[in-house]
């Protein structure tokens, strides 16, 4: 999947892009649309921690009564992560300073 996620996230459904990468000795997992970043010594642990954080974030959002706008579920992505996502989907190989373990789109 290239580019931004075209679905508007709501508390009941949606999608978010994720990237798991290594910087130095630490693995990071980022959920682009939520601006959530988790870290660990292992890429799988970082990703699992990210999924738990996203789940908690969405559950907390559901508990807030009277919230009609879903801006918190459709945030502007950090420019550095957006650039990394774009580079991963470039038709030409782009050298990254990070080791990439995985990237893709997950369902809310």
Biotite code that builds the C-alpha atoms (Angstrom):
import biotite.structure as struc

atoms = struc.array([
    struc.Atom([0.000, 0.000, 0.000], chain_id="A", res_id=1, res_name="UNK", atom_name="CA", element="C"),
    struc.Atom([1.440, 3.322, -1.017], chain_id="A", res_id=2, res_name="UNK", atom_name="CA", element="C"),
    struc.Atom([0.831, 6.758, 0.424], chain_id="A", res_id=3, res_name="UNK", atom_name="CA", element="C"),
    struc.Atom([-1.427, 7.750, 3.261], chain_id="A", res_id=4, res_name="UNK", atom_name="CA", element="C"),
    struc.Atom([-4.255, 5.651, 4.580], chain_id="A", res_id=5, res_name="UNK", atom_name="CA", element="C"),
    struc.Atom([-7.371, 6.919, 2.832], chain_id="A", res_id=6, res_name="UNK", atom_name="CA", element="C"),
    struc.Atom([-9.817, 5.728, 5.507], chain_id="A", res_id=7, res_name="UNK", atom_name="CA", element="C"),
    struc.Atom([-11.066, 8.120, 8.189], chain_id="A", res_id=8, res_name="UNK", atom_name="CA", element="C"),
    struc.Atom([-10.385, 6.429, 11.521], chain_id="A", res_id=9, res_name="UNK", atom_name="CA", element="C"),
    struc.Atom([-13.276, 6.257, 13.979], chain_id="A", res_id=10, res_name="UNK", atom_name="CA", element="C"),
    struc.Atom([-13.475, 4.562, 17.401], chain_id="A", res_id=11, res_name="UNK", atom_name="CA", element="C"),
    struc.Atom([-15.124, 1.567, 15.692], chain_id="A", res_id=12, res_name="UNK", atom_name="CA", element="C"),
    struc.Atom([-13.045, 1.105, 12.551], chain_id="A", res_id=13, res_name="UNK", atom_name="CA", element="C"),
    struc.Atom([-10.089, 2.330, 10.574], chain_id="A", res_id=14, res_name="UNK", atom_name="CA", element="C"),
    struc.Atom([-6.501, 1.633, 9.603], chain_id="A", res_id=15, res_name="UNK", atom_name="CA", element="C"),
    struc.Atom([-3.076, 2.911, 10.543], chain_id="A", res_id=16, res_name="UNK", atom_name="CA", element="C"),
    struc.Atom([0.345, 2.632, 8.985], chain_id="A", res_id=17, res_name="UNK", atom_name="CA", element="C"),
    struc.Atom([3.179, 1.173, 11.029], chain_id="A", res_id=18, res_name="UNK", atom_name="CA", element="C"),
    struc.Atom([6.933, 0.916, 10.679], chain_id="A", res_id=19, res_name="UNK", atom_name="CA", element="C"),
    struc.Atom([9.361, -1.088, 12.831], chain_id="A", res_id=20, res_name="UNK", atom_name="CA", element="C"),
    struc.Atom([12.958, 0.073, 12.516], chain_id="A", res_id=21, res_name="UNK", atom_name="CA", element="C"),
    struc.Atom([16.255, -0.022, 14.354], chain_id="A", res_id=22, res_name="UNK", atom_name="CA", element="C"),
    struc.Atom([18.176, 3.085, 15.358], chain_id="A", res_id=23, res_name="UNK", atom_name="CA", element="C"),
    struc.Atom([21.405, 2.302, 17.171], chain_id="A", res_id=24, res_name="UNK", atom_name="CA", element="C"),
    struc.Atom([20.744, -0.682, 19.445], chain_id="A", res_id=25, res_name="UNK", atom_name="CA", element="C"),
    struc.Atom([17.039, 0.038, 19.916], chain_id="A", res_id=26, res_name="UNK", atom_name="CA", element="C"),
    struc.Atom([14.058, -1.121, 17.878], chain_id="A", res_id=27, res_name="UNK", atom_name="CA", element="C"),
    struc.Atom([11.209, 1.356, 17.431], chain_id="A", res_id=28, res_name="UNK", atom_name="CA", element="C"),
    struc.Atom([7.663, 0.710, 16.294], chain_id="A", res_id=29, res_name="UNK", atom_name="CA", element="C"),
    struc.Atom([5.595, 3.699, 15.178], chain_id="A", res_id=30, res_name="UNK", atom_name="CA", element="C"),
    struc.Atom([1.885, 4.060, 14.382], chain_id="A", res_id=31, res_name="UNK", atom_name="CA", element="C"),
    struc.Atom([1.913, 6.986, 11.987], chain_id="A", res_id=32, res_name="UNK", atom_name="CA", element="C"),
    struc.Atom([-1.722, 8.162, 12.195], chain_id="A", res_id=33, res_name="UNK", atom_name="CA", element="C"),
    struc.Atom([-1.656, 8.128, 16.025], chain_id="A", res_id=34, res_name="UNK", atom_name="CA", element="C"),
    struc.Atom([1.900, 9.429, 16.568], chain_id="A", res_id=35, res_name="UNK", atom_name="CA", element="C"),
    struc.Atom([2.549, 6.577, 18.990], chain_id="A", res_id=36, res_name="UNK", atom_name="CA", element="C"),
    struc.Atom([6.086, 5.214, 19.268], chain_id="A", res_id=37, res_name="UNK", atom_name="CA", element="C"),
    struc.Atom([7.192, 2.218, 21.322], chain_id="A", res_id=38, res_name="UNK", atom_name="CA", element="C"),
    struc.Atom([10.704, 0.858, 21.783], chain_id="A", res_id=39, res_name="UNK", atom_name="CA", element="C"),
    struc.Atom([12.300, -2.436, 22.791], chain_id="A", res_id=40, res_name="UNK", atom_name="CA", element="C"),
    struc.Atom([15.434, -4.529, 22.388], chain_id="A", res_id=41, res_name="UNK", atom_name="CA", element="C"),
    struc.Atom([13.613, -6.826, 19.943], chain_id="A", res_id=42, res_name="UNK", atom_name="CA", element="C"),
    struc.Atom([11.544, -5.801, 16.880], chain_id="A", res_id=43, res_name="UNK", atom_name="CA", element="C"),
    struc.Atom([8.697, -8.198, 17.694], chain_id="A", res_id=44, res_name="UNK", atom_name="CA", element="C"),
    struc.Atom([8.455, -6.865, 21.254], chain_id="A", res_id=45, res_name="UNK", atom_name="CA", element="C"),
    struc.Atom([8.428, -3.288, 19.954], chain_id="A", res_id=46, res_name="UNK", atom_name="CA", element="C"),
    struc.Atom([5.614, -4.137, 17.526], chain_id="A", res_id=47, res_name="UNK", atom_name="CA", element="C"),
    struc.Atom([3.568, -5.998, 20.159], chain_id="A", res_id=48, res_name="UNK", atom_name="CA", element="C"),
    struc.Atom([3.999, -3.068, 22.531], chain_id="A", res_id=49, res_name="UNK", atom_name="CA", element="C"),
    struc.Atom([2.832, -0.731, 19.759], chain_id="A", res_id=50, res_name="UNK", atom_name="CA", element="C"),
    struc.Atom([-0.299, -2.811, 19.154], chain_id="A", res_id=51, res_name="UNK", atom_name="CA", element="C"),
    struc.Atom([-1.084, -2.752, 22.876], chain_id="A", res_id=52, res_name="UNK", atom_name="CA", element="C"),
    struc.Atom([-0.543, 1.012, 23.012], chain_id="A", res_id=53, res_name="UNK", atom_name="CA", element="C"),
    struc.Atom([-2.815, 1.568, 19.999], chain_id="A", res_id=54, res_name="UNK", atom_name="CA", element="C"),
    struc.Atom([-5.483, -0.657, 21.531], chain_id="A", res_id=55, res_name="UNK", atom_name="CA", element="C"),
    struc.Atom([-5.330, 1.277, 24.816], chain_id="A", res_id=56, res_name="UNK", atom_name="CA", element="C"),
    struc.Atom([-5.391, 4.594, 22.970], chain_id="A", res_id=57, res_name="UNK", atom_name="CA", element="C"),
    struc.Atom([-8.530, 3.656, 21.048], chain_id="A", res_id=58, res_name="UNK", atom_name="CA", element="C"),
    struc.Atom([-10.244, 2.223, 24.143], chain_id="A", res_id=59, res_name="UNK", atom_name="CA", element="C"),
    struc.Atom([-9.513, 5.453, 26.027], chain_id="A", res_id=60, res_name="UNK", atom_name="CA", element="C"),
    struc.Atom([-10.901, 7.500, 23.144], chain_id="A", res_id=61, res_name="UNK", atom_name="CA", element="C"),
    struc.Atom([-14.118, 5.445, 23.231], chain_id="A", res_id=62, res_name="UNK", atom_name="CA", element="C"),
    struc.Atom([-14.572, 6.216, 26.938], chain_id="A", res_id=63, res_name="UNK", atom_name="CA", element="C"),
    struc.Atom([-14.568, 9.976, 26.362], chain_id="A", res_id=64, res_name="UNK", atom_name="CA", element="C"),
    struc.Atom([-18.227, 10.921, 26.117], chain_id="A", res_id=65, res_name="UNK", atom_name="CA", element="C"),
    struc.Atom([-19.369, 13.573, 23.699], chain_id="A", res_id=66, res_name="UNK", atom_name="CA", element="C"),
    struc.Atom([-16.327, 13.478, 21.413], chain_id="A", res_id=67, res_name="UNK", atom_name="CA", element="C"),
    struc.Atom([-17.704, 13.944, 17.919], chain_id="A", res_id=68, res_name="UNK", atom_name="CA", element="C"),
    struc.Atom([-14.518, 14.814, 16.080], chain_id="A", res_id=69, res_name="UNK", atom_name="CA", element="C"),
    struc.Atom([-12.023, 12.090, 15.364], chain_id="A", res_id=70, res_name="UNK", atom_name="CA", element="C"),
    struc.Atom([-8.937, 14.315, 15.023], chain_id="A", res_id=71, res_name="UNK", atom_name="CA", element="C"),
    struc.Atom([-7.069, 12.347, 17.705], chain_id="A", res_id=72, res_name="UNK", atom_name="CA", element="C"),
    struc.Atom([-7.515, 9.213, 15.585], chain_id="A", res_id=73, res_name="UNK", atom_name="CA", element="C"),
    struc.Atom([-6.371, 10.925, 12.373], chain_id="A", res_id=74, res_name="UNK", atom_name="CA", element="C"),
    struc.Atom([-3.380, 12.995, 13.410], chain_id="A", res_id=75, res_name="UNK", atom_name="CA", element="C"),
    struc.Atom([-0.905, 14.734, 11.174], chain_id="A", res_id=76, res_name="UNK", atom_name="CA", element="C"),
    struc.Atom([2.054, 12.401, 10.847], chain_id="A", res_id=77, res_name="UNK", atom_name="CA", element="C"),
    struc.Atom([5.514, 13.369, 12.048], chain_id="A", res_id=78, res_name="UNK", atom_name="CA", element="C"),
    struc.Atom([7.398, 14.545, 8.915], chain_id="A", res_id=79, res_name="UNK", atom_name="CA", element="C"),
    struc.Atom([10.385, 12.250, 9.546], chain_id="A", res_id=80, res_name="UNK", atom_name="CA", element="C"),
    struc.Atom([8.170, 9.158, 9.757], chain_id="A", res_id=81, res_name="UNK", atom_name="CA", element="C"),
    struc.Atom([6.161, 10.292, 6.731], chain_id="A", res_id=82, res_name="UNK", atom_name="CA", element="C"),
    struc.Atom([9.403, 10.636, 4.756], chain_id="A", res_id=83, res_name="UNK", atom_name="CA", element="C"),
    struc.Atom([10.526, 7.172, 5.896], chain_id="A", res_id=84, res_name="UNK", atom_name="CA", element="C"),
    struc.Atom([7.158, 5.725, 4.817], chain_id="A", res_id=85, res_name="UNK", atom_name="CA", element="C"),
    struc.Atom([7.447, 7.438, 1.419], chain_id="A", res_id=86, res_name="UNK", atom_name="CA", element="C"),
    struc.Atom([10.994, 6.144, 0.962], chain_id="A", res_id=87, res_name="UNK", atom_name="CA", element="C"),
    struc.Atom([9.839, 2.600, 1.725], chain_id="A", res_id=88, res_name="UNK", atom_name="CA", element="C"),
    struc.Atom([7.270, 2.910, -1.067], chain_id="A", res_id=89, res_name="UNK", atom_name="CA", element="C"),
    struc.Atom([9.483, 4.662, -3.592], chain_id="A", res_id=90, res_name="UNK", atom_name="CA", element="C"),
    struc.Atom([9.766, 3.123, -7.043], chain_id="A", res_id=91, res_name="UNK", atom_name="CA", element="C"),
    struc.Atom([13.517, 3.766, -6.790], chain_id="A", res_id=92, res_name="UNK", atom_name="CA", element="C"),
    struc.Atom([15.455, 2.238, -3.894], chain_id="A", res_id=93, res_name="UNK", atom_name="CA", element="C"),
    struc.Atom([16.274, 4.886, -1.288], chain_id="A", res_id=94, res_name="UNK", atom_name="CA", element="C"),
    struc.Atom([19.079, 4.158, 1.160], chain_id="A", res_id=95, res_name="UNK", atom_name="CA", element="C"),
    struc.Atom([17.823, 4.457, 4.731], chain_id="A", res_id=96, res_name="UNK", atom_name="CA", element="C"),
    struc.Atom([20.000, 5.066, 7.793], chain_id="A", res_id=97, res_name="UNK", atom_name="CA", element="C"),
    struc.Atom([17.704, 2.619, 9.642], chain_id="A", res_id=98, res_name="UNK", atom_name="CA", element="C"),
    struc.Atom([17.376, -1.133, 9.521], chain_id="A", res_id=99, res_name="UNK", atom_name="CA", element="C"),
    struc.Atom([13.721, -1.819, 8.694], chain_id="A", res_id=100, res_name="UNK", atom_name="CA", element="C"),
    struc.Atom([12.147, -4.948, 10.187], chain_id="A", res_id=101, res_name="UNK", atom_name="CA", element="C"),
    struc.Atom([8.597, -4.498, 8.878], chain_id="A", res_id=102, res_name="UNK", atom_name="CA", element="C"),
    struc.Atom([6.083, -1.955, 7.686], chain_id="A", res_id=103, res_name="UNK", atom_name="CA", element="C"),
    struc.Atom([2.482, -2.072, 6.577], chain_id="A", res_id=104, res_name="UNK", atom_name="CA", element="C"),
    struc.Atom([-1.088, -1.194, 7.396], chain_id="A", res_id=105, res_name="UNK", atom_name="CA", element="C"),
    struc.Atom([-2.986, -2.546, 10.397], chain_id="A", res_id=106, res_name="UNK", atom_name="CA", element="C"),
    struc.Atom([-6.697, -2.507, 11.053], chain_id="A", res_id=107, res_name="UNK", atom_name="CA", element="C"),
    struc.Atom([-8.160, -0.744, 14.076], chain_id="A", res_id=108, res_name="UNK", atom_name="CA", element="C"),
])
